[in-house]
Amino acid sequence: MLIFMNNASGTPLEFHKITTLKEAEDFVYASYLRAATHQDYAAKDAGKRHPELTRSLLRQKSITPCVVVTGSKGKGSVANMISRILQTNYTVGLMTSPHITDFRERFRVNDTMISETDFCRLMAEIQPEILDIASDLPDSVCISPMGIQADLALTYFSEKHTDFNVFECGKGAKYDDVNNIRHDYAVINRIFLEHTRELGDTLAAIAEDKSHVITGEQKCVYFAEQEPEVLKVYAKHYQTGEVIPAELIEKLDKSGKYGQGFATTEYLAASYLDMDFHAVSGDAADKKVIKFVDQTNNVPANLNVMDFEQQTLGRRGLLKQIPSRYRTTYFNHTMGGGYTAGYYSYIWAEVLDCDAFEAFKETGDIFNQECADKFRKYVLTPGGIDDAMDMYKNFRGKEPGTDPLLKNRGLK
């Protein structure tokens, strides 16, 4: 039973003793579940979420320097990485969501999650202040679960005397209670179309929502590489507010592809070298020529590896100015790292990625349902049952080409 859940009559949430993990979790969602039946599911966040309810409380508890991370994907991973980096010198509190197996995973100090005893004790401690806020709310208004979790996290981190705290925002920022926390640093991951029902159906709208992580109190704001539509929201002149010019965005995009010719060539050189070592035959060493065979043999004991490397790369016309990313004498990937002629798989995966995405782009709608259904039917559903190339051709109508990858890398 949800012991904190309100009934349809609209009676206020009441105090209950919290002694178990289940009871503590129930309290996080009690206010939300009470209001859910009185809300329009399809409504935008602006009409359903009320971060102002916890603003004073969370700002009052925001004493320790904080980092708040938002974006469309990878927020938890970035928050974890920031936490790990800071832990080299500091005691760091970390709040992320969702969890994998245990709700308490969301609250950690130096990678150790909160104990069940502390979780229940602190939830009971913050319960009166949450109930006080909720005491006179209309049936359709709730205290966000993120607000309650942020309250508990700040209380716990304060008790543990953390030096830095890192918080992951929910799906947005403008209407996210986590954003109430005073934070010296803001991080915005790559923005793409997601949660369009709640945040908006354009990149600009979603970016605008998440831009509210910038409150004006930050010492630094970091944001990942973004699409031009997103940059127009974020990249503005600090004095005039002028939106970044399109020609400057184009220059930024091109500069981001600088050196791709070198990077692609050095990688491919190492990939060919890897495969060639696994296809050398026993008599190649004697004749000092490369002989490819259908099945992999052991590398001959008397093979001069430097001569072999020079031949295998030379025959492909590799420029001496672009050496292989890994030379034979320290190519641990192929010599014992478990790749076994698979180093090429990185770029082959990228070929498939770029070519498959091109199929969606060609429809004029990257969310094209017919194309998505074909991808699910011919690629995802069969799994490893059919030949991989056959599955891909069934979806795409042809073998994958390299043009999309080359364009993506600025090489075509």
Residue pairs with C-beta under 8 A, 6 or more apart in sequence:
2 26
2 29
2 30
2 33
3 16
3 23
3 26
4 13
4 14
4 16
4 26
4 27
4 30
4 31
5 26
5 30
5 33
5 34
6 12
6 13
6 30
6 33
6 34
6 139
8 37
10 138
10 139
12 131
12 134
12 135
12 136
13 30
13 31
13 34
13 131
13 134
13 135
14 131
15 127
15 128
15 131
16 23
16 27
16 127
17 23
17 124
18 24
18 27
18 120
18 123
18 124
18 127
19 120
20 120
21 103
21 104
21 116
21 119
21 120
23 120
24 119
24 120
24 123
24 124
25 103
27 123
27 127
27 130
27 148
28 123
28 145
28 148
28 149
29 145
31 130
31 134
31 137
31 142
31 143
31 144
31 145
31 148
32 142
32 143
32 144
32 145
34 139
34 142
35 137
35 139
35 140
35 141
35 142
36 142
38 138
38 139
38 140
39 48
39 140
40 47
40 48
42 197
44 197
44 198
44 199
44 200
45 172
45 174
45 175
45 198
45 199
45 209
46 174
46 175
49 144
49 175
49 176
50 141
50 142
50 143
50 144
50 175
51 144
51 147
51 175
51 176
51 177
51 179
51 180
53 133
53 137
53 141
53 143
53 144
53 147
54 133
54 143
54 144
54 147
54 148
54 150
54 151
54 177
54 180
55 180
57 129
57 133
57 151
58 147
58 150
58 151
58 154
58 177
58 180
58 181
59 180
59 181
59 182
61 151
61 154
61 155
61 158
62 154
62 180
62 181
62 182
62 183
63 158
64 93
64 157
64 158
64 162
64 163
64 164
64 165
65 163
65 164
65 165
65 184
65 185
66 164
66 165
66 166
66 167
66 181
66 182
66 183
66 184
66 185
67 79
67 82
67 164
67 165
67 166
67 167
67 183
67 184
67 185
67 186
67 187
68 167
68 168
68 169
68 173
68 178
68 179
68 181
68 183
68 185
68 186
68 187
68 213
69 75
69 78
69 79
69 82
69 166
69 167
69 168
69 169
69 186
69 187
69 189
70 169
70 172
70 173
70 176
70 179
70 186
70 187
70 188
70 189
70 210
70 213
71 78
71 187
71 188
71 189
71 190
71 191
71 210
71 224
72 189
72 190
72 191
72 192
72 194
72 206
72 210
73 189
73 190
73 192
73 194
74 189
74 190
75 96
75 168
75 169
75 189
76 96
76 97
76 168
78 187
78 189
79 94
79 96
79 166
79 167
79 168
80 94
80 96
82 166
82 187
83 92
83 94
83 108
83 111
83 166
84 111
86 92
86 163
86 164
86 166
87 110
87 111
90 162
90 163
90 164
91 109
91 110
91 160
91 161
91 162
91 163
91 164
92 109
92 110
92 162
92 163
92 164
92 165
92 166
93 107
93 108
93 109
93 153
93 156
93 157
93 160
93 162
93 164
93 165
93 166
94 107
94 108
94 109
94 111
94 165
94 166
94 167
95 106
95 107
95 108
95 149
95 150
95 153
95 165
95 166
95 167
95 168
95 178
96 105
96 106
96 168
97 106
97 146
97 149
97 168
97 170
98 106
99 105
99 106
102 113
103 119
104 113
104 114
104 115
104 116
104 119
105 113
106 113
106 149
106 153
107 113
107 114
107 119
107 149
107 152
107 153
107 156
108 114
109 156
109 157
109 160
109 162
114 122
114 156
118 156
118 159
119 152
122 152
122 155
122 156
122 159
123 152
125 155
126 148
126 151
126 152
126 155
129 151
130 143
130 148
130 151
133 143
134 142
134 143
137 143
144 176
144 177
146 170
146 176
146 177
146 178
147 177
147 178
147 180
150 167
150 177
150 178
150 180
150 181
153 165
153 167
154 165
154 181
157 165
165 181
167 178
167 181
167 183
168 178
169 176
169 178
169 179
169 210
169 213
170 176
170 178
171 194
171 195
171 198
171 199
172 195
172 198
172 199
172 206
172 209
172 210
172 212
173 179
173 209
173 210
173 211
173 212
173 213
174 208
174 209
174 210
174 211
174 212
175 209
179 212
179 213
179 215
182 217
183 213
183 215
183 217
183 218
184 217
184 218
184 219
184 220
185 218
185 219
185 220
185 221
185 222
186 213
186 214
186 215
186 218
186 220
186 221
186 222
187 213
187 221
187 222
187 223
188 210
188 211
188 213
188 221
188 222
188 223
188 224
188 234
189 223
189 224
190 224
190 225
190 226
191 203
191 206
191 207
191 210
191 226
191 227
191 230
192 203
192 206
192 227
193 201
193 202
193 203
193 206
193 366
193 367
194 206
195 206
196 206
199 205
199 206
199 209
199 210
200 206
200 208
200 209
202 229
203 227
203 229
203 230
204 229
204 230
204 232
204 233
207 226
207 229
207 230
207 233
207 234
208 233
211 233
211 234
214 221
223 234
225 256
226 234
228 246
228 249
228 253
231 244
231 249
231 252
232 243
232 244
235 243
235 244
235 249
236 242
236 243
236 244
237 244
254 410
257 409
257 410
260 409
260 410
260 411
261 411
262 322
264 347
264 409
264 411
265 318
265 319
265 322
266 322
266 323
266 324
266 325
267 325
267 346
267 347
268 344
268 347
269 313
269 316
269 318
269 322
269 323
269 324
269 325
270 324
270 325
270 326
270 331
270 333
270 343
271 343
271 344
271 347
272 312
272 313
272 316
272 344
273 309
273 312
273 313
273 324
273 326
273 328
273 331
273 334
274 331
274 333
274 334
274 339
274 341
274 342
274 343
274 344
275 341
275 343
275 344
276 290
276 292
276 308
276 312
277 299
277 308
277 328
277 334
277 341
278 296
278 334
278 340
278 341
279 292
279 293
279 296
279 341
280 290
280 291
280 292
280 297
280 299
280 300
280 303
280 308
281 291
281 292
281 293
281 297
282 297
282 298
282 300
283 291
284 290
284 291
284 300
284 303
284 308
285 300
285 302
285 303
285 304
288 304
288 307
288 311
289 311
290 308
290 311
290 312
290 315
296 341
305 328
305 329
306 328
306 329
308 328
309 324
309 327
309 328
313 324
318 324
326 332
326 333
326 334
333 339
333 343
334 340
334 341
334 343
347 405
350 405
351 400
351 401
351 402
351 404
351 405
352 392
352 400
354 404
354 405
354 407
354 408
355 396
355 400
355 401
355 404
355 405
356 375
356 379
356 392
356 395
356 396
356 400
357 366
357 404
358 404
359 371
359 375
359 395
359 396
360 366
360 367
360 368
360 371
360 372
363 370
363 371
374 395
375 395
377 395
378 391
378 392
378 394
378 395
379 391
379 392
379 395
382 391
389 399
392 399
392 400
393 399
403 412
406 412
